[in-house]
Amino acid sequence: MQLKGKRIIVTGSARGMGAATLRAYVREGAHVIGMDVTDDTGAEVSSEATKSGPGKAGYMHVDVSDKTSVESVFATAVAAMGGLDVLAHPAAIQRGSDAGDVTVEDWDLMFAVNVRGTMLTNQVAARYMKDSGGGSILNFGSISGQRPEPGAAAYSAAKGAVHSWTRTAAGTWGKDNIRVNAILPAMATPMYEEAMATMTEDDKTASYWQNHQSIAMGQKYGDPDEDLGPVMVFLAGDGSRFITGQMIPVDGGQTNVK
């Protein structure tokens, strides 16, 4: 019950890291509203989490790249919960692209969801958190924003922007007792498993040397519920009240942040 009484929004809650985060928060007694664009799955995740308790979860549809959608849905969620203490924002998309031929359309889509979506959700959440006396915003960065990514140029650039935004937002809203951090995860999500299933053996070998070999904890990605969930609970709770502006890898040692 580390989060009893906390009022939390989790974006991208229909599966993967968002679903694991929502389940972790409900297990610790929070009132959570999950949000996504995949409504049937999102509603099911929230319903199952509520059945397990001891907290509770609801679900709402949101397009994080659309200002009107974010403002309207967040207002409804905050009214339902009576305030907002935490925003966990895993919602994102990923596309492969080469720096030499990435299209304007792919570039704009990547930045609309991953960067504009971070800005909009953070801005709206911060307004409500200020009214509540402070809170915690947890964005999702990536090792892709820290290193060259020849196969994911737009995604890498977008995650680098999320890192910079997170530092700036933390510096801006600290005076309001709002802390802003970014998680850099390496988790075996459904999206990761689907990508691995389509790889050739040569692709898998290349992926091992780029992504897995440097993971000190067994050269494999973590489990979202077991390895990410507890970290998300800590960063949502009062024990992390003096941590802000940080890029926090949860990746078994895959990378480090200076």
LINJO-V541261 format. One record per residue. N is the residue number from 0. RES is the residue in one small letter. OMEGA is omega in degrees with one decimal (999 if undefined). Layout:
{{N,RES,OMEGA} {N,RES,OMEGA}}
//
This chain:
{{0,m,-179.1} {1,q,-175.2} {2,l,179.2} {3,k,179.7} {4,g,179.1} {5,k,178.9} {6,r,-164.9} {7,i,168.8} {8,i,175.2} {9,v,175.4} {10,t,-179.4} {11,g,-168.4} {12,s,-173.1} {13,a,179.2} {14,r,173.8} {15,g,-174.6} {16,m,176.5} {17,g,178.3} {18,a,178.9} {19,a,178.6} {20,t,178.5} {21,l,-179.8} {22,r,-179.7} {23,a,-178.6} {24,y,178.6} {25,v,178.1} {26,r,-179.1} {27,e,169.7} {28,g,-177.0} {29,a,168.5} {30,h,-171.0} {31,v,167.7} {32,i,174.7} {33,g,-179.6} {34,m,-179.9} {35,d,172.4} {36,v,178.2} {37,t,-164.2} {38,d,-177.3} {39,d,-179.8} {40,t,179.6} {41,g,178.8} {42,a,180.0} {43,e,178.6} {44,v,-179.7} {45,s,-180.0} {46,s,-179.7} {47,e,178.5} {48,a,179.6} {49,t,178.2} {50,k,-179.6} {51,s,177.3} {52,g,-0.6} {53,p,173.9} {54,g,179.7} {55,k,-178.2} {56,a,170.8} {57,g,-178.9} {58,y,175.0} {59,m,177.7} {60,h,175.3} {61,v,168.6} {62,d,-172.1} {63,v,179.9} {64,s,-175.6} {65,d,-175.2} {66,k,-178.5} {67,t,179.2} {68,s,-178.7} {69,v,-177.2} {70,e,-177.9} {71,s,-175.4} {72,v,177.1} {73,f,178.7} {74,a,178.9} {75,t,-179.1} {76,a,-178.9} {77,v,176.6} {78,a,-179.1} {79,a,-177.8} {80,m,-178.5} {81,g,179.4} {82,g,-179.6} {83,l,179.3} {84,d,-173.7} {85,v,166.3} {86,l,169.3} {87,a,-169.7} {88,h,176.0} {89,p,-172.6} {90,a,-179.7} {91,a,172.9} {92,i,179.2} {93,q,176.5} {94,r,172.9} {95,g,177.2} {96,s,178.3} {97,d,-177.8} {98,a,-177.2} {99,g,-175.8} {100,d,175.9} {101,v,-176.5} {102,t,176.1} {103,v,-178.5} {104,e,178.7} {105,d,178.5} {106,w,-177.7} {107,d,178.7} {108,l,-179.4} {109,m,-179.2} {110,f,179.0} {111,a,-177.0} {112,v,-169.3} {113,n,-177.0} {114,v,177.2} {115,r,178.4} {116,g,176.5} {117,t,179.1} {118,m,-175.7} {119,l,-178.7} {120,t,179.5} {121,n,-178.9} {122,q,-178.0} {123,v,179.2} {124,a,-177.6} {125,a,178.7} {126,r,-179.8} {127,y,179.3} {128,m,177.0} {129,k,178.0} {130,d,-178.6} {131,s,179.9} {132,g,177.4} {133,g,179.9} {134,g,-176.2} {135,s,174.6} {136,i,-177.3} {137,l,176.7} {138,n,178.9} {139,f,172.9} {140,g,-177.9} {141,s,169.6} {142,i,178.8} {143,s,176.4} {144,g,-177.2} {145,q,-171.1} {146,r,173.8} {147,p,178.4} {148,e,-177.7} {149,p,-179.0} {150,g,-177.1} {151,a,-172.4} {152,a,-177.0} {153,a,178.8} {154,y,178.7} {155,s,179.7} {156,a,-179.4} {157,a,-179.9} {158,k,173.3} {159,g,176.8} {160,a,176.7} {161,v,178.0} {162,h,-178.8} {163,s,177.8} {164,w,-177.2} {165,t,178.5} {166,r,-178.1} {167,t,178.3} {168,a,178.2} {169,a,178.6} {170,g,-178.2} {171,t,-170.3} {172,w,177.8} {173,g,179.8} {174,k,178.8} {175,d,-179.2} {176,n,176.5} {177,i,177.8} {178,r,-175.8} {179,v,179.3} {180,n,176.6} {181,a,174.8} {182,i,173.2} {183,l,-170.4} {184,p,166.7} {185,a,-172.6} {186,m,177.6} {187,a,179.7} {188,t,174.5} {189,p,178.7} {190,m,177.4} {191,y,-179.0} {192,e,178.0} {193,e,178.6} {194,a,-179.7} {195,m,-177.6} {196,a,-178.7} {197,t,-176.3} {198,m,169.3} {199,t,178.4} {200,e,177.0} {201,d,177.8} {202,d,-179.3} {203,k,177.3} {204,t,178.6} {205,a,178.9} {206,s,178.5} {207,y,-176.0} {208,w,178.7} {209,q,-168.4} {210,n,-169.6} {211,h,-173.3} {212,q,-176.9} {213,s,178.8} {214,i,-174.5} {215,a,-177.3} {216,m,171.3} {217,g,178.9} {218,q,177.3} {219,k,-179.6} {220,y,-177.1} {221,g,175.8} {222,d,-175.3} {223,p,-178.5} {224,d,-174.3} {225,e,-171.8} {226,d,179.3} {227,l,-174.9} {228,g,-178.7} {229,p,177.9} {230,v,178.3} {231,m,176.5} {232,v,179.8} {233,f,-176.1} {234,l,174.1} {235,a,-173.1} {236,g,-175.0} {237,d,178.6} {238,g,179.2} {239,s,-171.7} {240,r,-178.3} {241,f,177.1} {242,i,178.1} {243,t,178.4} {244,g,-173.0} {245,q,168.0} {246,m,-170.1} {247,i,178.0} {248,p,171.5} {249,v,-163.6} {250,d,178.0} {251,g,178.7} {252,g,-179.0} {253,q,-178.0} {254,t,170.7} {255,n,-177.6} {256,v,179.9} {257,k,999}}
//
